[in-house]
């Protein structure tokens, strides 16, 4: 019986590496250090969400209906998956424009504007 691949050590929770592959037909064994894909590190719940998302061809309204969750929840789950895969969300230019507009209107100080742009 095959078990799903675990990606973290059950003792210390650090990332595991695959070091051995074996053919079930001829029993050839290959030993080395192999990397898992980013998708392999996701939880079963996250993989199920991705499956629904892809089946819906990225249509968030369809994902909402299929999973019975709200738009903000769908967006939140997407953001969590993106972060879990190691992608950092870039600040949009729209945010920076908004900060500059607030600065020009005197709603915030230059120091506050810098903190917002830097994400402090």
DRENMI-395166 format. One record per atom (N, C-alpha, C): residue in one letter; atom name; x, y, z. Coordinates in steps of 0.2 Angstrom, whole numbers, plus 5000, padded with zeros to 4 digits. Layout:
# residues N
NODE resn name    X    Y    Z
NODE    A   CA    X    Y    Z
...
# end
This chain:
# residues 120
NODE resn name    X    Y    Z
NODE    X    N 5004 4994 5000
NODE    X   CA 5000 5000 5000
NODE    X    C 5004 5006 5000
NODE    X    N 5003 5011 4996
NODE    X   CA 5007 5017 4995
NODE    X    C 5004 5022 5000
NODE    X    N 5008 5026 5003
NODE    X   CA 5006 5032 5008
NODE    X    C 5008 5038 5004
NODE    X    N 5004 5043 5006
NODE    X   CA 5005 5050 5003
NODE    X    C 5012 5052 5006
NODE    X    N 5016 5056 5001
NODE    X   CA 5022 5059 5003
NODE    X    C 5021 5064 5009
NODE    X    N 5025 5063 5014
NODE    X   CA 5025 5068 5019
NODE    X    C 5031 5073 5018
NODE    X    N 5030 5079 5019
NODE    X   CA 5035 5084 5017
NODE    X    C 5039 5087 5023
NODE    X    N 5036 5086 5029
NODE    X   CA 5040 5089 5035
NODE    X    C 5041 5083 5040
NODE    X    N 5047 5083 5044
NODE    X   CA 5049 5078 5049
NODE    X    C 5044 5078 5054
NODE    X    N 5041 5072 5056
NODE    X   CA 5036 5072 5061
NODE    X    C 5039 5073 5068
NODE    X    N 5046 5073 5069
NODE    X   CA 5049 5075 5075
NODE    X    C 5051 5082 5076
NODE    X    N 5054 5085 5071
NODE    X   CA 5056 5092 5072
NODE    X    C 5053 5097 5067
NODE    X    N 5048 5094 5063
NODE    X   CA 5044 5099 5058
NODE    X    C 5049 5102 5053
NODE    X    N 5055 5101 5052
NODE    X   CA 5059 5103 5047
NODE    X    C 5057 5100 5040
NODE    X    N 5059 5103 5034
NODE    X   CA 5057 5100 5028
NODE    X    C 5061 5093 5027
NODE    X    N 5058 5089 5024
NODE    X   CA 5061 5082 5022
NODE    X    C 5063 5083 5015
NODE    X    N 5068 5079 5013
NODE    X   CA 5070 5078 5006
NODE    X    C 5070 5070 5004
NODE    X    N 5068 5069 4998
NODE    X   CA 5067 5063 4995
NODE    X    C 5074 5060 4993
NODE    X    N 5076 5055 4996
NODE    X   CA 5083 5052 4994
NODE    X    C 5083 5045 4991
NODE    X    N 5077 5042 4990
NODE    X   CA 5077 5036 4987
NODE    X    C 5071 5035 4983
NODE    X    N 5072 5032 4976
NODE    X   CA 5066 5031 4972
NODE    X    C 5067 5023 4970
NODE    X    N 5061 5020 4969
NODE    X   CA 5062 5013 4967
NODE    X    C 5056 5011 4963
NODE    X    N 5058 5007 4957
NODE    X   CA 5053 5005 4953
NODE    X    C 5049 4999 4956
NODE    X    N 5042 4999 4956
NODE    X   CA 5039 4993 4958
NODE    X    C 5039 4987 4954
NODE    X    N 5040 4988 4947
NODE    X   CA 5040 4983 4942
NODE    X    C 5047 4979 4943
NODE    X    N 5053 4983 4941
NODE    X   CA 5059 4979 4941
NODE    X    C 5063 4980 4947
NODE    X    N 5061 4984 4952
NODE    X   CA 5065 4985 4958
NODE    X    C 5071 4989 4958
NODE    X    N 5072 4993 4952
NODE    X   CA 5078 4997 4951
NODE    X    C 5077 5002 4957
NODE    X    N 5083 5004 4960
NODE    X   CA 5083 5009 4965
NODE    X    C 5088 5014 4963
NODE    X    N 5085 5021 4964
NODE    X   CA 5090 5026 4963
NODE    X    C 5090 5030 4969
NODE    X    N 5096 5032 4971
NODE    X   CA 5097 5036 4977
NODE    X    C 5101 5042 4976
NODE    X    N 5098 5047 4978
NODE    X   CA 5101 5054 4977
NODE    X    C 5097 5059 4981
NODE    X    N 5098 5065 4980
NODE    X   CA 5093 5070 4984
NODE    X    C 5089 5073 4979
NODE    X    N 5082 5072 4980
NODE    X   CA 5077 5075 4975
NODE    X    C 5073 5080 4978
NODE    X    N 5071 5085 4974
NODE    X   CA 5067 5090 4977
NODE    X    C 5059 5089 4975
NODE    X    N 5055 5091 4980
NODE    X   CA 5048 5091 4979
NODE    X    C 5046 5097 4975
NODE    X    N 5040 5097 4972
NODE    X   CA 5037 5103 4969
NODE    X    C 5034 5107 4974
NODE    X    N 5033 5113 4972
NODE    X   CA 5029 5117 4977
NODE    X    C 5022 5115 4979
NODE    X    N 5019 5112 4974
NODE    X   CA 5013 5109 4975
NODE    X    C 5013 5103 4980
NODE    X    N 5018 5100 4980
NODE    X   CA 5019 5094 4985
NODE    X    C 5019 5096 4992
NODE    X    N 5021 5102 4993
NODE    X   CA 5021 5105 5000
NODE    X    C 5015 5107 5003
NODE    X    N 5009 5107 4999
NODE    X   CA 5003 5110 5001
NODE    X    C 4999 5105 5005
NODE    X    N 4994 5107 5009
NODE    X   CA 4990 5102 5013
NODE    X    C 4985 5099 5008
NODE    X    N 4982 5094 5011
NODE    X   CA 4976 5091 5007
NODE    X    C 4971 5096 5006
NODE    X    N 4969 5100 5011
NODE    X   CA 4964 5105 5010
NODE    X    C 4966 5110 5004
NODE    X    N 4972 5112 5004
NODE    X   CA 4974 5117 4999
NODE    X    C 4974 5114 4992
NODE    X    N 4976 5108 4992
NODE    X   CA 4976 5104 4985
NODE    X    C 4969 5104 4983
NODE    X    N 4964 5102 4987
NODE    X   CA 4957 5101 4985
NODE    X    C 4954 5108 4983
NODE    X    N 4956 5113 4986
NODE    X   CA 4954 5120 4984
NODE    X    C 4957 5122 4977
NODE    X    N 4963 5120 4976
NODE    X   CA 4966 5121 4969
NODE    X    C 4963 5117 4964
NODE    X    N 4961 5111 4966
NODE    X   CA 4957 5107 4961
NODE    X    C 4951 5110 4959
NODE    X    N 4947 5113 4964
NODE    X   CA 4940 5116 4963
NODE    X    C 4942 5122 4959
NODE    X    N 4947 5126 4961
NODE    X   CA 4948 5132 4957
NODE    X    C 4950 5131 4950
NODE    X    N 4954 5126 4948
NODE    X   CA 4956 5124 4941
NODE    X    C 4950 5121 4938
NODE    X    N 4946 5117 4941
NODE    X   CA 4940 5115 4938
NODE    X    C 4935 5120 4936
NODE    X    N 4935 5125 4940
NODE    X   CA 4931 5131 4939
NODE    X    C 4934 5136 4934
NODE    X    N 4940 5134 4932
NODE    X   CA 4944 5139 4927
NODE    X    C 4945 5146 4930
NODE    X    N 4946 5146 4937
NODE    X   CA 4948 5152 4940
NODE    X    C 4942 5157 4941
NODE    X    N 4936 5154 4940
NODE    X   CA 4930 5158 4941
NODE    X    C 4928 5158 4948
NODE    X    N 4930 5164 4952
NODE    X   CA 4929 5164 4959
NODE    X    C 4921 5163 4961
NODE    X    N 4917 5165 4957
NODE    X   CA 4910 5164 4958
NODE    X    C 4908 5157 4958
NODE    X    N 4911 5153 4954
NODE    X   CA 4909 5146 4954
NODE    X    C 4913 5143 4960
NODE    X    N 4919 5145 4962
NODE    X   CA 4922 5142 4967
NODE    X    C 4918 5143 4974
NODE    X    N 4915 5149 4974
NODE    X   CA 4911 5151 4980
NODE    X    C 4905 5146 4980
NODE    X    N 4901 5145 4974
NODE    X   CA 4896 5141 4974
NODE    X    C 4898 5134 4976
NODE    X    N 4903 5131 4973
NODE    X   CA 4905 5124 4974
NODE    X    C 4907 5123 4981
NODE    X    N 4910 5128 4985
NODE    X   CA 4913 5126 4991
NODE    X    C 4908 5129 4997
NODE    X    N 4903 5133 4994
NODE    X   CA 4899 5137 4999
NODE    X    C 4902 5142 5004
NODE    X    N 4907 5146 5001
NODE    X   CA 4910 5151 5005
NODE    X    C 4910 5157 5001
NODE    X    N 4912 5163 5005
NODE    X   CA 4911 5169 5002
NODE    X    C 4917 5171 4998
NODE    X    N 4916 5177 4994
NODE    X   CA 4922 5179 4990
NODE    X    C 4928 5181 4994
NODE    X    N 4927 5184 5000
NODE    X   CA 4933 5186 5003
NODE    X    C 4937 5179 5006
NODE    X    N 4933 5174 5007
NODE    X   CA 4936 5168 5010
NODE    X    C 4940 5165 5004
NODE    X    N 4937 5165 4998
NODE    X   CA 4940 5162 4992
NODE    X    C 4947 5166 4991
NODE    X    N 4947 5172 4991
NODE    X   CA 4953 5177 4990
NODE    X    C 4958 5175 4996
NODE    X    N 4955 5174 5002
NODE    X   CA 4960 5173 5008
NODE    X    C 4963 5166 5007
NODE    X    N 4959 5161 5004
NODE    X   CA 4962 5154 5003
NODE    X    C 4967 5155 4998
NODE    X    N 4966 5158 4992
NODE    X   CA 4971 5159 4987
NODE    X    C 4977 5162 4989
NODE    X    N 4976 5168 4993
NODE    X   CA 4982 5171 4996
NODE    X    C 4986 5167 5001
NODE    X    N 4983 5162 5005
NODE    X   CA 4987 5158 5009
NODE    X    C 4991 5153 5005
NODE    X    N 4988 5150 4999
NODE    X   CA 4991 5145 4995
NODE    X    C 4997 5149 4992
NODE    X    N 4996 5155 4989
NODE    X   CA 5002 5158 4986
NODE    X    C 5007 5159 4991
NODE    X    N 5006 5161 4997
NODE    X   CA 5011 5162 5002
NODE    X    C 5014 5155 5004
NODE    X    N 5010 5150 5005
NODE    X   CA 5013 5143 5006
NODE    X    C 5018 5141 5001
NODE    X    N 5017 5143 4995
NODE    X   CA 5021 5141 4989
NODE    X    C 5027 5145 4989
NODE    X    N 5028 5150 4993
NODE    X   CA 5034 5154 4994
NODE    X    C 5034 5160 4990
NODE    X    N 5028 5162 4987
NODE    X   CA 5028 5168 4983
NODE    X    C 5026 5174 4987
NODE    X    N 5029 5179 4986
NODE    X   CA 5028 5185 4990
NODE    X    C 5024 5190 4986
NODE    X    N 5019 5192 4990
NODE    X   CA 5014 5197 4986
NODE    X    C 5018 5204 4985
NODE    X    N 5018 5206 4979
NODE    X   CA 5021 5213 4978
NODE    X    C 5016 5218 4979
NODE    X    N 5018 5224 4982
NODE    X   CA 5014 5230 4983
NODE    X    C 5012 5232 4976
NODE    X    N 5006 5234 4975
NODE    X   CA 5003 5236 4969
NODE    X    C 5005 5244 4968
NODE    X    N 5006 5246 4962
NODE    X   CA 5007 5253 4961
NODE    X    C 5001 5257 4963
NODE    X    N 4995 5254 4963
NODE    X   CA 4989 5258 4965
NODE    X    C 4989 5260 4972
NODE    X    N 4992 5255 4976
NODE    X   CA 4993 5257 4983
NODE    X    C 4998 5263 4984
NODE    X    N 5003 5263 4980
NODE    X   CA 5008 5268 4981
NODE    X    C 5005 5275 4978
NODE    X    N 5001 5274 4973
NODE    X   CA 4998 5280 4971
NODE    X    C 4993 5283 4976
NODE    X    N 4989 5279 4979
NODE    X   CA 4985 5281 4985
NODE    X    C 4988 5284 4990
NODE    X    N 4994 5282 4992
NODE    X   CA 4998 5284 4997
NODE    X    C 5001 5291 4995
NODE    X    N 5003 5292 4989
NODE    X   CA 5005 5298 4987
NODE    X    C 5000 5304 4987
NODE    X    N 4994 5301 4985
NODE    X   CA 4988 5306 4985
NODE    X    C 4986 5308 4992
NODE    X    N 4986 5303 4997
NODE    X   CA 4985 5305 5004
NODE    X    C 4990 5310 5006
NODE    X    N 4997 5309 5004
NODE    X   CA 5002 5314 5006
NODE    X    C 5001 5321 5003
NODE    X    N 4999 5321 4997
NODE    X   CA 4998 5327 4993
NODE    X    C 4992 5331 4997
NODE    X    N 4987 5328 4999
NODE    X   CA 4981 5331 5002
NODE    X    C 4983 5333 5010
NODE    X    N 4988 5331 5012
NODE    X   CA 4990 5332 5019
NODE    X    C 4987 5328 5024
NODE    X    N 4984 5322 5022
NODE    X   CA 4981 5317 5026
NODE    X    C 4986 5313 5030
NODE    X    N 4992 5312 5027
NODE    X   CA 4997 5309 5031
NODE    X    C 5004 5313 5030
NODE    X    N 5009 5311 5035
NODE    X   CA 5015 5315 5035
NODE    X    C 5020 5311 5030
NODE    X    N 5025 5314 5028
NODE    X   CA 5030 5310 5024
NODE    X    C 5033 5304 5027
NODE    X    N 5034 5304 5034
NODE    X   CA 5036 5298 5038
NODE    X    C 5031 5293 5038
NODE    X    N 5025 5295 5038
NODE    X   CA 5019 5290 5038
NODE    X    C 5019 5287 5031
NODE    X    N 5020 5291 5026
NODE    X   CA 5020 5288 5019
NODE    X    C 5025 5283 5018
NODE    X    N 5031 5285 5020
NODE    X   CA 5037 5280 5020
NODE    X    C 5035 5273 5023
NODE    X    N 5032 5274 5029
NODE    X   CA 5031 5268 5033
NODE    X    C 5026 5263 5029
NODE    X    N 5021 5267 5026
NODE    X   CA 5016 5263 5023
NODE    X    C 5019 5259 5017
NODE    X    N 5023 5263 5013
NODE    X   CA 5026 5260 5007
NODE    X    C 5031 5255 5008
NODE    X    N 5034 5255 5014
NODE    X   CA 5039 5250 5016
NODE    X    C 5036 5244 5019
NODE    X    N 5029 5245 5021
NODE    X   CA 5026 5240 5024
NODE    X    C 5027 5239 5032
NODE    X    N 5029 5245 5035
NODE    X   CA 5031 5244 5042
NODE    X    C 5025 5245 5046
# end
